Amino acid sequence: MRTTLTIDDDVARLLKARQHRKQQDFKQTVNEILRLGLQADAEAKDPPFVVRTFDGGGFAPGVAPTKLNQLLDDLEIEDFLEKFGR
């Protein structure tokens, strides 16, 4: 496929240096570099997502799980009294 491509000067210098090192024509060098870049991109995978879990340690001493609603009520009453006076 023929196409027109504008290449930055620094990239063109790198391609020409590689072309001379490998003794290839410019077309071969560009195609090789594009293939390598595209293959590397396809092979690069995000690390697997891991969900970390932590030991909650349970409830604090003196807190009964069966009385959490009562504890919440007590805290709300305490907050109300602090805001509006006793």
N, CA, C and O atoms as a CHARMM CRD file, in Angstrom:
* protein
*
  344
    1    1 MET  N      0.84700  -1.16900   0.00000 PROA 1      0.00000
    2    1 MET  CA     0.00000   0.00000   0.00000 PROA 1      0.00000
    3    1 MET  C      0.89500   1.23500   0.00000 PROA 1      0.00000
    4    1 MET  O      1.84400   1.31300   0.77900 PROA 1      0.00000
    5    2 ARG  N      0.61100   2.15100  -0.82700 PROA 2      0.00000
    6    2 ARG  CA     1.36400   3.40100  -0.88500 PROA 2      0.00000
    7    2 ARG  C      0.59500   4.45600  -0.09400 PROA 2      0.00000
    8    2 ARG  O     -0.62600   4.57400  -0.19700 PROA 2      0.00000
    9    3 THR  N      1.34300   5.20900   0.69000 PROA 3      0.00000
   10    3 THR  CA     0.71600   6.28200   1.45000 PROA 3      0.00000
   11    3 THR  C      1.74300   7.37400   1.70200 PROA 3      0.00000
   12    3 THR  O      2.94700   7.14000   1.59400 PROA 3      0.00000
   13    4 THR  N      1.27400   8.54700   2.03300 PROA 4      0.00000
   14    4 THR  CA     2.15800   9.65200   2.39200 PROA 4      0.00000
   15    4 THR  C      2.10500   9.80500   3.89800 PROA 4      0.00000
   16    4 THR  O      1.03100   9.81500   4.49800 PROA 4      0.00000
   17    5 LEU  N      3.27300   9.92400   4.50000 PROA 5      0.00000
   18    5 LEU  CA     3.36500   9.97700   5.94800 PROA 5      0.00000
   19    5 LEU  C      4.34000  11.07900   6.33000 PROA 5      0.00000
   20    5 LEU  O      5.44500  11.14100   5.79100 PROA 5      0.00000
   21    6 THR  N      3.95000  11.94000   7.24600 PROA 6      0.00000
   22    6 THR  CA     4.85300  12.97100   7.74900 PROA 6      0.00000
   23    6 THR  C      5.50100  12.44200   9.01900 PROA 6      0.00000
   24    6 THR  O      4.81900  12.09700   9.98400 PROA 6      0.00000
   25    7 ILE  N      6.82800  12.38400   9.00500 PROA 7      0.00000
   26    7 ILE  CA     7.57900  11.83000  10.13300 PROA 7      0.00000
   27    7 ILE  C      8.36300  12.96500  10.78400 PROA 7      0.00000
   28    7 ILE  O      9.00800  13.75500  10.09400 PROA 7      0.00000
   29    8 ASP  N      8.30600  13.04400  12.10100 PROA 8      0.00000
   30    8 ASP  CA     9.07600  14.05500  12.83100 PROA 8      0.00000
   31    8 ASP  C     10.56200  13.87200  12.55100 PROA 8      0.00000
   32    8 ASP  O     11.02600  12.76200  12.29000 PROA 8      0.00000
   33    9 ASP  N     11.30500  14.98300  12.61000 PROA 9      0.00000
   34    9 ASP  CA    12.73100  14.95400  12.27300 PROA 9      0.00000
   35    9 ASP  C     13.52000  13.98100  13.14200 PROA 9      0.00000
   36    9 ASP  O     14.36900  13.24600  12.63900 PROA 9      0.00000
   37   10 ASP  N     13.24300  13.97500  14.44700 PROA 10     0.00000
   38   10 ASP  CA    14.00000  13.08400  15.33700 PROA 10     0.00000
   39   10 ASP  C     13.71800  11.61800  15.01000 PROA 10     0.00000
   40   10 ASP  O     14.62300  10.78500  15.06600 PROA 10     0.00000
   41   11 VAL  N     12.47800  11.30500  14.67300 PROA 11     0.00000
   42   11 VAL  CA    12.11300   9.92700  14.31900 PROA 11     0.00000
   43   11 VAL  C     12.75600   9.54600  12.98900 PROA 11     0.00000
   44   11 VAL  O     13.23200   8.42200  12.82500 PROA 11     0.00000
   45   12 ALA  N     12.76900  10.47400  12.04900 PROA 12     0.00000
   46   12 ALA  CA    13.39400  10.20900  10.74700 PROA 12     0.00000
   47   12 ALA  C     14.88000   9.91100  10.91700 PROA 12     0.00000
   48   12 ALA  O     15.41500   9.01800  10.26100 PROA 12     0.00000
   49   13 ARG  N     15.54800  10.66000  11.80000 PROA 13     0.00000
   50   13 ARG  CA    16.97700  10.39800  12.05100 PROA 13     0.00000
   51   13 ARG  C     17.18700   9.00000  12.62500 PROA 13     0.00000
   52   13 ARG  O     18.10500   8.28500  12.22200 PROA 13     0.00000
   53   14 LEU  N     16.33900   8.62100  13.55700 PROA 14     0.00000
   54   14 LEU  CA    16.45700   7.28100  14.14900 PROA 14     0.00000
   55   14 LEU  C     16.20800   6.19700  13.10300 PROA 14     0.00000
   56   14 LEU  O     16.91400   5.18900  13.06800 PROA 14     0.00000
   57   15 LEU  N     15.21800   6.40300  12.26200 PROA 15     0.00000
   58   15 LEU  CA    14.92500   5.42200  11.21300 PROA 15     0.00000
   59   15 LEU  C     16.08100   5.30800  10.22000 PROA 15     0.00000
   60   15 LEU  O     16.45300   4.20500   9.81900 PROA 15     0.00000
   61   16 LYS  N     16.64400   6.43800   9.82700 PROA 16     0.00000
   62   16 LYS  CA    17.75800   6.41100   8.86800 PROA 16     0.00000
   63   16 LYS  C     18.98700   5.74100   9.48000 PROA 16     0.00000
   64   16 LYS  O     19.69600   5.00300   8.79600 PROA 16     0.00000
   65   17 ALA  N     19.23900   5.99500  10.76300 PROA 17     0.00000
   66   17 ALA  CA    20.37500   5.35300  11.42500 PROA 17     0.00000
   67   17 ALA  C     20.17100   3.84000  11.46100 PROA 17     0.00000
   68   17 ALA  O     21.10300   3.07700  11.20700 PROA 17     0.00000
   69   18 ARG  N     18.96500   3.41500  11.77400 PROA 18     0.00000
   70   18 ARG  CA    18.66900   1.97500  11.79500 PROA 18     0.00000
   71   18 ARG  C     18.75800   1.39200  10.38700 PROA 18     0.00000
   72   18 ARG  O     19.24400   0.27600  10.20300 PROA 18     0.00000
   73   19 GLN  N     18.30000   2.13100   9.41800 PROA 19     0.00000
   74   19 GLN  CA    18.35400   1.68500   8.02300 PROA 19     0.00000
   75   19 GLN  C     19.80200   1.40300   7.62100 PROA 19     0.00000
   76   19 GLN  O     20.08600   0.38100   6.99800 PROA 19     0.00000
   77   20 HSD  N     20.70600   2.29800   7.97200 PROA 20     0.00000
   78   20 HSD  CA    22.11300   2.10700   7.61300 PROA 20     0.00000
   79   20 HSD  C     22.73800   0.95300   8.39400 PROA 20     0.00000
   80   20 HSD  O     23.52600   0.18300   7.84500 PROA 20     0.00000
   81   21 ARG  N     22.38500   0.83400   9.67700 PROA 21     0.00000
   82   21 ARG  CA    22.91500  -0.26800  10.49400 PROA 21     0.00000
   83   21 ARG  C     22.48100  -1.61900   9.95200 PROA 21     0.00000
   84   21 ARG  O     23.28500  -2.54600   9.84900 PROA 21     0.00000
   85   22 LYS  N     21.20600  -1.72200   9.60800 PROA 22     0.00000
   86   22 LYS  CA    20.63700  -2.99700   9.14400 PROA 22     0.00000
   87   22 LYS  C     20.85300  -3.21400   7.64700 PROA 22     0.00000
   88   22 LYS  O     20.58200  -4.29600   7.12600 PROA 22     0.00000
   89   23 GLN  N     21.33400  -2.19600   6.97100 PROA 23     0.00000
   90   23 GLN  CA    21.53700  -2.24600   5.51900 PROA 23     0.00000
   91   23 GLN  C     20.23800  -2.64300   4.80500 PROA 23     0.00000
   92   23 GLN  O     20.20400  -3.56300   3.98800 PROA 23     0.00000
   93   24 GLN  N     19.19200  -1.92300   5.14400 PROA 24     0.00000
   94   24 GLN  CA    17.87500  -2.13100   4.54500 PROA 24     0.00000
   95   24 GLN  C     17.48500  -0.86000   3.79500 PROA 24     0.00000
   96   24 GLN  O     18.09400   0.19500   3.97400 PROA 24     0.00000
   97   25 ASP  N     16.47600  -0.97700   2.96700 PROA 25     0.00000
   98   25 ASP  CA    15.95500   0.26500   2.40400 PROA 25     0.00000
   99   25 ASP  C     14.98200   0.87000   3.41900 PROA 25     0.00000
  100   25 ASP  O     14.55400   0.20300   4.36000 PROA 25     0.00000
  101   26 PHE  N     14.64600   2.12900   3.21200 PROA 26     0.00000
  102   26 PHE  CA    13.83600   2.87300   4.17700 PROA 26     0.00000
  103   26 PHE  C     12.48000   2.21600   4.39800 PROA 26     0.00000
  104   26 PHE  O     11.99600   2.14900   5.52800 PROA 26     0.00000
  105   27 LYS  N     11.87400   1.73600   3.33000 PROA 27     0.00000
  106   27 LYS  CA    10.56400   1.08400   3.41200 PROA 27     0.00000
  107   27 LYS  C     10.62400  -0.12500   4.34200 PROA 27     0.00000
  108   27 LYS  O      9.74300  -0.29600   5.18600 PROA 27     0.00000
  109   28 GLN  N     11.64800  -0.96500   4.20100 PROA 28     0.00000
  110   28 GLN  CA    11.78400  -2.14600   5.06300 PROA 28     0.00000
  111   28 GLN  C     11.95400  -1.73300   6.52300 PROA 28     0.00000
  112   28 GLN  O     11.36400  -2.33200   7.42200 PROA 28     0.00000
  113   29 THR  N     12.76300  -0.70800   6.74300 PROA 29     0.00000
  114   29 THR  CA    13.01000  -0.24900   8.11000 PROA 29     0.00000
  115   29 THR  C     11.72600   0.25800   8.75800 PROA 29     0.00000
  116   29 THR  O     11.42200  -0.10100   9.89600 PROA 29     0.00000
  117   30 VAL  N     10.97800   1.08100   8.05100 PROA 30     0.00000
  118   30 VAL  CA     9.72700   1.61700   8.59800 PROA 30     0.00000
  119   30 VAL  C      8.74500   0.48600   8.88000 PROA 30     0.00000
  120   30 VAL  O      8.12500   0.46300   9.94300 PROA 30     0.00000
  121   31 ASN  N      8.59400  -0.45200   7.94900 PROA 31     0.00000
  122   31 ASN  CA     7.67400  -1.57300   8.16200 PROA 31     0.00000
  123   31 ASN  C      8.09700  -2.42800   9.35000 PROA 31     0.00000
  124   31 ASN  O      7.25300  -2.85400  10.13800 PROA 31     0.00000
  125   32 GLU  N      9.39200  -2.68100   9.48400 PROA 32     0.00000
  126   32 GLU  CA     9.88700  -3.49000  10.60500 PROA 32     0.00000
  127   32 GLU  C      9.59100  -2.80900  11.93600 PROA 32     0.00000
  128   32 GLU  O      9.11100  -3.44500  12.87500 PROA 32     0.00000
  129   33 ILE  N      9.87900  -1.51700  12.01100 PROA 33     0.00000
  130   33 ILE  CA     9.64400  -0.78300  13.25700 PROA 33     0.00000
  131   33 ILE  C      8.15100  -0.71500  13.58000 PROA 33     0.00000
  132   33 ILE  O      7.75900  -0.86400  14.73800 PROA 33     0.00000
  133   34 LEU  N      7.33200  -0.49600  12.57800 PROA 34     0.00000
  134   34 LEU  CA     5.88400  -0.47800  12.81600 PROA 34     0.00000
  135   34 LEU  C      5.39100  -1.83200  13.32200 PROA 34     0.00000
  136   34 LEU  O      4.58500  -1.89600  14.25000 PROA 34     0.00000
  137   35 ARG  N      5.87700  -2.91100  12.71200 PROA 35     0.00000
  138   35 ARG  CA     5.47400  -4.25500  13.16500 PROA 35     0.00000
  139   35 ARG  C      5.88500  -4.48900  14.61500 PROA 35     0.00000
  140   35 ARG  O      5.08900  -4.95900  15.42800 PROA 35     0.00000
  141   36 LEU  N      7.13800  -4.15500  14.93000 PROA 36     0.00000
  142   36 LEU  CA     7.62500  -4.35100  16.29900 PROA 36     0.00000
  143   36 LEU  C      6.79100  -3.55000  17.29900 PROA 36     0.00000
  144   36 LEU  O      6.42100  -4.05600  18.35900 PROA 36     0.00000
  145   37 GLY  N      6.50500  -2.31000  16.95300 PROA 37     0.00000
  146   37 GLY  CA     5.71000  -1.47100  17.84800 PROA 37     0.00000
  147   37 GLY  C      4.29500  -1.97600  18.02400 PROA 37     0.00000
  148   37 GLY  O      3.76400  -1.97900  19.13500 PROA 37     0.00000
  149   38 LEU  N      3.68100  -2.40300  16.93600 PROA 38     0.00000
  150   38 LEU  CA     2.30800  -2.89800  17.01700 PROA 38     0.00000
  151   38 LEU  C      2.22900  -4.23200  17.74600 PROA 38     0.00000
  152   38 LEU  O      1.27100  -4.48200  18.47800 PROA 38     0.00000
  153   39 GLN  N      3.22400  -5.09000  17.55300 PROA 39     0.00000
  154   39 GLN  CA     3.24200  -6.37200  18.26900 PROA 39     0.00000
  155   39 GLN  C      3.42900  -6.14300  19.76200 PROA 39     0.00000
  156   39 GLN  O      2.76500  -6.77300  20.58400 PROA 39     0.00000
  157   40 ALA  N      4.33900  -5.23600  20.10600 PROA 40     0.00000
  158   40 ALA  CA     4.57200  -4.94700  21.52500 PROA 40     0.00000
  159   40 ALA  C      3.31300  -4.38500  22.16500 PROA 40     0.00000
  160   40 ALA  O      2.98500  -4.71900  23.30400 PROA 40     0.00000
  161   41 ASP  N      2.61100  -3.53100  21.43100 PROA 41     0.00000
  162   41 ASP  CA     1.37700  -2.95500  21.94700 PROA 41     0.00000
  163   41 ASP  C      0.31400  -4.03300  22.14800 PROA 41     0.00000
  164   41 ASP  O     -0.42000  -4.00900  23.13600 PROA 41     0.00000
  165   42 ALA  N      0.23300  -4.97800  21.21000 PROA 42     0.00000
  166   42 ALA  CA    -0.75800  -6.05500  21.31200 PROA 42     0.00000
  167   42 ALA  C     -0.42100  -7.00600  22.45400 PROA 42     0.00000
  168   42 ALA  O     -1.31800  -7.55800  23.09200 PROA 42     0.00000
  169   43 GLU  N      0.87300  -7.19600  22.71300 PROA 43     0.00000
  170   43 GLU  CA     1.29500  -8.12300  23.76200 PROA 43     0.00000
  171   43 GLU  C      1.22100  -7.49600  25.14500 PROA 43     0.00000
  172   43 GLU  O      1.11200  -8.20800  26.14400 PROA 43     0.00000
  173   44 ALA  N      1.27900  -6.17900  25.21200 PROA 44     0.00000
  174   44 ALA  CA     1.22500  -5.49800  26.50500 PROA 44     0.00000
  175   44 ALA  C     -0.17200  -5.65400  27.08400 PROA 44     0.00000
  176   44 ALA  O     -1.16200  -5.26700  26.46400 PROA 44     0.00000
  177   45 LYS  N     -0.23600  -6.21200  28.25300 PROA 45     0.00000
  178   45 LYS  CA    -1.52300  -6.41800  28.90200 PROA 45     0.00000
  179   45 LYS  C     -1.51500  -5.69600  30.23600 PROA 45     0.00000
  180   45 LYS  O     -0.48000  -5.57400  30.89100 PROA 45     0.00000
  181   46 ASP  N     -2.67500  -5.22600  30.62100 PROA 46     0.00000
  182   46 ASP  CA    -2.80000  -4.63500  31.93800 PROA 46     0.00000
  183   46 ASP  C     -2.64400  -5.73700  32.97500 PROA 46     0.00000
  184   46 ASP  O     -3.07100  -6.86900  32.74800 PROA 46     0.00000
  185   47 PRO  N     -2.03900  -5.41400  34.10500 PROA 47     0.00000
  186   47 PRO  CA    -1.94300  -6.43700  35.14800 PROA 47     0.00000
  187   47 PRO  C     -3.34600  -6.82900  35.60500 PROA 47     0.00000
  188   47 PRO  O     -4.25900  -6.00400  35.57600 PROA 47     0.00000
  189   48 PRO  N     -3.52200  -8.06900  36.02100 PROA 48     0.00000
  190   48 PRO  CA    -4.85700  -8.49500  36.44900 PROA 48     0.00000
  191   48 PRO  C     -5.32600  -7.67500  37.65100 PROA 48     0.00000
  192   48 PRO  O     -4.53900  -7.32700  38.53200 PROA 48     0.00000
  193   49 PHE  N     -6.60300  -7.38100  37.66400 PROA 49     0.00000
  194   49 PHE  CA    -7.18400  -6.61700  38.76500 PROA 49     0.00000
  195   49 PHE  C     -7.30500  -7.52500  39.98000 PROA 49     0.00000
  196   49 PHE  O     -7.85000  -8.62600  39.89700 PROA 49     0.00000
  197   50 VAL  N     -6.79900  -7.05700  41.08900 PROA 50     0.00000
  198   50 VAL  CA    -6.83700  -7.84100  42.31900 PROA 50     0.00000
  199   50 VAL  C     -7.58900  -7.04100  43.37700 PROA 50     0.00000
  200   50 VAL  O     -7.29000  -5.87000  43.61000 PROA 50     0.00000
  201   51 VAL  N     -8.55000  -7.67000  44.00300 PROA 51     0.00000
  202   51 VAL  CA    -9.28200  -7.03400  45.08600 PROA 51     0.00000
  203   51 VAL  C     -8.62100  -7.44200  46.39100 PROA 51     0.00000
  204   51 VAL  O     -8.55000  -8.62100  46.73800 PROA 51     0.00000
  205   52 ARG  N     -8.14500  -6.44100  47.09500 PROA 52     0.00000
  206   52 ARG  CA    -7.52900  -6.73800  48.39200 PROA 52     0.00000
  207   52 ARG  C     -8.61900  -6.82400  49.45400 PROA 52     0.00000
  208   52 ARG  O     -9.54000  -6.00700  49.48600 PROA 52     0.00000
  209   53 THR  N     -8.50300  -7.79700  50.29700 PROA 53     0.00000
  210   53 THR  CA    -9.44400  -7.91600  51.40300 PROA 53     0.00000
  211   53 THR  C     -8.68100  -7.71800  52.70300 PROA 53     0.00000
  212   53 THR  O     -7.49600  -8.04200  52.79600 PROA 53     0.00000
  213   54 PHE  N     -9.34800  -7.20000  53.67200 PROA 54     0.00000
  214   54 PHE  CA    -8.72700  -6.94300  54.95900 PROA 54     0.00000
  215   54 PHE  C     -9.58400  -7.57000  56.04600 PROA 54     0.00000
  216   54 PHE  O    -10.81000  -7.61500  55.94700 PROA 54     0.00000
  217   55 ASP  N     -8.92200  -8.04700  57.07100 PROA 55     0.00000
  218   55 ASP  CA    -9.63500  -8.59500  58.21400 PROA 55     0.00000
  219   55 ASP  C    -10.20400  -7.42200  58.99800 PROA 55     0.00000
  220   55 ASP  O     -9.46000  -6.60800  59.54400 PROA 55     0.00000
  221   56 GLY  N    -11.51000  -7.34400  59.04800 PROA 56     0.00000
  222   56 GLY  CA   -12.14600  -6.23400  59.74500 PROA 56     0.00000
  223   56 GLY  C    -11.95100  -6.29100  61.24800 PROA 56     0.00000
  224   56 GLY  O    -12.10800  -5.27700  61.92800 PROA 56     0.00000
  225   57 GLY  N    -11.61800  -7.43700  61.76800 PROA 57     0.00000
  226   57 GLY  CA   -11.37900  -7.55200  63.19000 PROA 57     0.00000
  227   57 GLY  C    -12.64800  -7.64500  64.02000 PROA 57     0.00000
  228   57 GLY  O    -12.57800  -7.78700  65.24100 PROA 57     0.00000
  229   58 GLY  N    -13.79600  -7.56900  63.38100 PROA 58     0.00000
  230   58 GLY  CA   -15.05000  -7.68200  64.11500 PROA 58     0.00000
  231   58 GLY  C    -15.41800  -6.38000  64.81200 PROA 58     0.00000
  232   58 GLY  O    -14.83500  -5.33100  64.54000 PROA 58     0.00000
  233   59 PHE  N    -16.37600  -6.45800  65.69700 PROA 59     0.00000
  234   59 PHE  CA   -16.84800  -5.28500  66.42200 PROA 59     0.00000
  235   59 PHE  C    -15.95100  -5.00000  67.61400 PROA 59     0.00000
  236   59 PHE  O    -15.29600  -5.89000  68.15800 PROA 59     0.00000
  237   60 ALA  N    -15.94200  -3.74200  67.99800 PROA 60     0.00000
  238   60 ALA  CA   -15.15200  -3.33800  69.16800 PROA 60     0.00000
  239   60 ALA  C    -15.74000  -3.99300  70.41300 PROA 60     0.00000
  240   60 ALA  O    -16.93000  -4.30500  70.45600 PROA 60     0.00000
  241   61 PRO  N    -14.90800  -4.19700  71.41300 PROA 61     0.00000
  242   61 PRO  CA   -15.41800  -4.79100  72.65600 PROA 61     0.00000
  243   61 PRO  C    -16.56200  -3.94900  73.22200 PROA 61     0.00000
  244   61 PRO  O    -16.48000  -2.72100  73.25400 PROA 61     0.00000
  245   62 GLY  N    -17.59100  -4.59500  73.65200 PROA 62     0.00000
  246   62 GLY  CA   -18.73800  -3.91400  74.22600 PROA 62     0.00000
  247   62 GLY  C    -19.82500  -3.57700  73.21600 PROA 62     0.00000
  248   62 GLY  O    -20.89600  -3.11200  73.60600 PROA 62     0.00000
  249   63 VAL  N    -19.57800  -3.79800  71.93100 PROA 63     0.00000
  250   63 VAL  CA   -20.58700  -3.52500  70.90500 PROA 63     0.00000
  251   63 VAL  C    -21.21500  -4.85600  70.50400 PROA 63     0.00000
  252   63 VAL  O    -20.55300  -5.73000  69.94500 PROA 63     0.00000
  253   64 ALA  N    -22.48200  -4.99000  70.79600 PROA 64     0.00000
  254   64 ALA  CA   -23.19700  -6.21900  70.45800 PROA 64     0.00000
  255   64 ALA  C    -23.83000  -6.04800  69.08100 PROA 64     0.00000
  256   64 ALA  O    -24.61200  -5.11900  68.87700 PROA 64     0.00000
  257   65 PRO  N    -23.50700  -6.92900  68.13100 PROA 65     0.00000
  258   65 PRO  CA   -24.06500  -6.79600  66.78200 PROA 65     0.00000
  259   65 PRO  C    -25.59000  -6.79900  66.75700 PROA 65     0.00000
  260   65 PRO  O    -26.20000  -6.23500  65.84900 PROA 65     0.00000
  261   66 THR  N    -26.19400  -7.42300  67.74000 PROA 66     0.00000
  262   66 THR  CA   -27.66000  -7.49700  67.76700 PROA 66     0.00000
  263   66 THR  C    -28.29000  -6.19800  68.26200 PROA 66     0.00000
  264   66 THR  O    -29.50400  -6.02500  68.16300 PROA 66     0.00000
  265   67 LYS  N    -27.47700  -5.28200  68.79300 PROA 67     0.00000
  266   67 LYS  CA   -28.02300  -4.03200  69.33200 PROA 67     0.00000
  267   67 LYS  C    -27.50300  -2.80100  68.58500 PROA 67     0.00000
  268   67 LYS  O    -27.41000  -1.71900  69.16300 PROA 67     0.00000
  269   68 LEU  N    -27.16500  -2.96400  67.30400 PROA 68     0.00000
  270   68 LEU  CA   -26.62400  -1.84100  66.53700 PROA 68     0.00000
  271   68 LEU  C    -27.65400  -0.73400  66.33300 PROA 68     0.00000
  272   68 LEU  O    -27.29900   0.44500  66.35700 PROA 68     0.00000
  273   69 ASN  N    -28.92300  -1.09000  66.13200 PROA 69     0.00000
  274   69 ASN  CA   -29.95800  -0.06200  65.98000 PROA 69     0.00000
  275   69 ASN  C    -30.09500   0.77800  67.24400 PROA 69     0.00000
  276   69 ASN  O    -30.27200   1.99500  67.17700 PROA 69     0.00000
  277   70 GLN  N    -30.01200   0.12300  68.38500 PROA 70     0.00000
  278   70 GLN  CA   -30.09800   0.85000  69.64800 PROA 70     0.00000
  279   70 GLN  C    -28.89000   1.78400  69.79000 PROA 70     0.00000
  280   70 GLN  O    -29.02900   2.92000  70.24400 PROA 70     0.00000
  281   71 LEU  N    -27.70900   1.30200  69.40000 PROA 71     0.00000
  282   71 LEU  CA   -26.50700   2.12700  69.46200 PROA 71     0.00000
  283   71 LEU  C    -26.65200   3.35000  68.55100 PROA 71     0.00000
  284   71 LEU  O    -26.29000   4.46000  68.94100 PROA 71     0.00000
  285   72 LEU  N    -27.17700   3.15100  67.35100 PROA 72     0.00000
  286   72 LEU  CA   -27.38800   4.26000  66.41900 PROA 72     0.00000
  287   72 LEU  C    -28.37000   5.27400  67.00300 PROA 72     0.00000
  288   72 LEU  O    -28.14300   6.48100  66.91400 PROA 72     0.00000
  289   73 ASP  N    -29.45300   4.79300  67.59600 PROA 73     0.00000
  290   73 ASP  CA   -30.41600   5.69800  68.22900 PROA 73     0.00000
  291   73 ASP  C    -29.74800   6.51200  69.32900 PROA 73     0.00000
  292   73 ASP  O    -29.94800   7.72300  69.41700 PROA 73     0.00000
  293   74 ASP  N    -28.95300   5.85000  70.16800 PROA 74     0.00000
  294   74 ASP  CA   -28.26000   6.54100  71.26000 PROA 74     0.00000
  295   74 ASP  C    -27.31900   7.61600  70.71800 PROA 74     0.00000
  296   74 ASP  O    -27.24000   8.71100  71.27600 PROA 74     0.00000
  297   75 LEU  N    -26.60900   7.30800  69.63700 PROA 75     0.00000
  298   75 LEU  CA   -25.68500   8.28300  69.05100 PROA 75     0.00000
  299   75 LEU  C    -26.43700   9.46700  68.44700 PROA 75     0.00000
  300   75 LEU  O    -25.98700  10.60700  68.55600 PROA 75     0.00000
  301   76 GLU  N    -27.57500   9.20400  67.81400 PROA 76     0.00000
  302   76 GLU  CA   -28.37100  10.29000  67.24200 PROA 76     0.00000
  303   76 GLU  C    -28.93600  11.19100  68.33500 PROA 76     0.00000
  304   76 GLU  O    -28.96400  12.41200  68.18300 PROA 76     0.00000
  305   77 ILE  N    -29.38100  10.60100  69.42100 PROA 77     0.00000
  306   77 ILE  CA   -29.90100  11.38800  70.54700 PROA 77     0.00000
  307   77 ILE  C    -28.78500  12.24300  71.13000 PROA 77     0.00000
  308   77 ILE  O    -28.98600  13.42100  71.42400 PROA 77     0.00000
  309   78 GLU  N    -27.61600  11.64900  71.29500 PROA 78     0.00000
  310   78 GLU  CA   -26.46200  12.37000  71.83700 PROA 78     0.00000
  311   78 GLU  C    -26.09600  13.55100  70.92800 PROA 78     0.00000
  312   78 GLU  O    -25.81900  14.64700  71.41400 PROA 78     0.00000
  313   79 ASP  N    -26.09700  13.32700  69.63000 PROA 79     0.00000
  314   79 ASP  CA   -25.77800  14.37900  68.66300 PROA 79     0.00000
  315   79 ASP  C    -26.82500  15.49300  68.72000 PROA 79     0.00000
  316   79 ASP  O    -26.47800  16.67400  68.69100 PROA 79     0.00000
  317   80 PHE  N    -28.08800  15.12500  68.80100 PROA 80     0.00000
  318   80 PHE  CA   -29.17200  16.10700  68.88500 PROA 80     0.00000
  319   80 PHE  C    -29.01900  16.96800  70.13400 PROA 80     0.00000
  320   80 PHE  O    -29.16000  18.18900  70.07300 PROA 80     0.00000
  321   81 LEU  N    -28.73200  16.33200  71.26200 PROA 81     0.00000
  322   81 LEU  CA   -28.59600  17.07600  72.51200 PROA 81     0.00000
  323   81 LEU  C    -27.40000  18.02100  72.47200 PROA 81     0.00000
  324   81 LEU  O    -27.45700  19.11100  73.04200 PROA 81     0.00000
  325   82 GLU  N    -26.32000  17.62000  71.80800 PROA 82     0.00000
  326   82 GLU  CA   -25.15200  18.49400  71.69600 PROA 82     0.00000
  327   82 GLU  C    -25.46900  19.71400  70.83400 PROA 82     0.00000
  328   82 GLU  O    -24.99800  20.81500  71.12100 PROA 82     0.00000
  329   83 LYS  N    -26.26100  19.52600  69.78400 PROA 83     0.00000
  330   83 LYS  CA   -26.57800  20.63500  68.88100 PROA 83     0.00000
  331   83 LYS  C    -27.59300  21.60800  69.48200 PROA 83     0.00000
  332   83 LYS  O    -27.47100  22.82100  69.30700 PROA 83     0.00000
  333   84 PHE  N    -28.58500  21.08400  70.18200 PROA 84     0.00000
  334   84 PHE  CA   -29.68500  21.92700  70.63300 PROA 84     0.00000
  335   84 PHE  C    -29.73200  22.11400  72.14700 PROA 84     0.00000
  336   84 PHE  O    -30.72300  22.61900  72.67600 PROA 84     0.00000
  337   85 GLY  N    -28.70400  21.72500  72.82700 PROA 85     0.00000
  338   85 GLY  CA   -28.61500  21.94400  74.26500 PROA 85     0.00000
  339   85 GLY  C    -29.37300  20.91800  75.06900 PROA 85     0.00000
  340   85 GLY  O    -30.25600  20.21900  74.57300 PROA 85     0.00000
  341   86 ARG  N    -29.00400  20.85700  76.29500 PROA 86     0.00000
  342   86 ARG  CA   -29.62800  19.87200  77.18500 PROA 86     0.00000
  343   86 ARG  C    -30.67400  20.51000  78.03400 PROA 86     0.00000
  344   86 ARG  O    -31.30600  19.83400  78.84600 PROA 86     0.00000
